[in-house]
Amino acid sequence: MINKVTLVGRLGKDAEVRQIENGKVASFDVATTEAWKDDQGQWKERVEWHRVVTFQEGLCDLLEEKALKGRLVYIEGVLRHRNYEHEGQKVYVTEVRIEQNGVVRFLDTLEKQEAEAPAENSGKSKKK
């Protein structure tokens, strides 16, 4: 049986990396788009948002540095479902989890991303 998700899309915001009890967790949202012509010949577009998560410490460090809003990214991971309770309500979450055999590739250059960044982000430290 196979559980594999492949996405190519843009990051909706910078990756969030947090220290947890037994390591780190990185999470970010990727937007994918689908375009088609309707019956009247008009172009339509649908945007889907995907939550991506990894607990791999080395990858978390890389994502903290390079996973910036607007970057074009290629992801290979697995689909995971979980639930938790928040304020008495059960919350269901579907995530793309990047595990040991997962892949993250940036399909653009960080230099290009920095050049296109709005002025309010220009002071943010970015390592290369």
N, C-alpha and C positions, 0 to 999 in steps of 0.2 A: 504494500500500500504506500501511497505517496502523499505527503503533506508538504507542498512547496509553493511559495508565493514569490513572484517576480514583479517588481514595480520599477517604473521609470517615472520620476516626477520631480517637483520642486519642493523644497523645505518651506513650510509656512512660517517658521520662526527658528531662531537658533536652538540647537539641541540643549536640553536641560540635563545636566549631570549632577547626581546627588550621591553623597556618601550614605551607605546603608550599613546595617549591622555586620554583614559579612562581605563587604566590598563596595562596589559602585553600581549604579544603574544609570543608563542614558536613555532618554526618550525624546522623540521628535515626531512631528506630523509631516506627512508627504502628501501633496496634492497631485492627483492624476486627472487628466481630462480626456473626454471622449467627444468627438464632433461627428455630426451626421447631417444630411439634408432630410427635412421632413417631406411629407407628400406634396406640399406646395412649393418645394424647391428652396425653402429657407434654411439657412444653416442654424443648427441648434448645438448647444454645448452643455455637457454635464461635468461637474467637478466632483470628484470623490476624495474624501480625506481618509488617510490611513495612519493609525498610530503605530509607531515602530519603537521597539524596546530591545535593549541588550543589557546583559549583566557581565559581559566580558570586559575585564578591567582595562586591558590595553586598548581595546576598541573604544571604550568609554573615553579614555584620554584623547584619542585621535578625534573622536566626534566633538568633544568639548572645544577643540582647537579649530576644526575644519568644517563642521556641520553648521553652516550659517544660513540665515533666512535667504531664500531665493535661489540657493544653489541647486543645480540639476544633479540628481543622484540616482544610481542604479542600486536596487536592493534585492537580495535573495534571502528569504527567511522561511519560517513556518508559521502557520496560523494557529493562534492560541486563544482560547476563551477562558475567562475567569469571572468571578463575581465577588462582590463584597457588600457590606451593609453601610449605608450612609444616612444618618438622621432617621433611622428606622425603615428606610427603603432599600430594597435589594437593587444593586446596580450591576448590570451586565456589560462586560467589556470584551471587545474583540481586538486583538493586537497582532501585528506581524513581529515575531520574535526572531532576532538574529542570534543564532546559537553557533556552536563550533564550526559547522559547515556552511554558515551563512556568508554573505558577501555584501560589502558596501564599497561602491566605487563612485567617485565624483566625476561627472561627465563634462564639467567645465573647469576652468582654472580659477584658483583663488585670487590671482592677480586681477582677472577680469571682474570677478565679483566685487573686489574691493574698489575698483575704479567706478563701478556702477552703484555703489552703496550710497544711500542718502547721507547728507551732511551730519545728521544727528548720530550716525553710527561710525563716523570717520575717526573718532577718538578712541574707539574700542581697540584694545591691543589684540593683534592677530599675529601668531607665529607662523612661519613658513617652514 
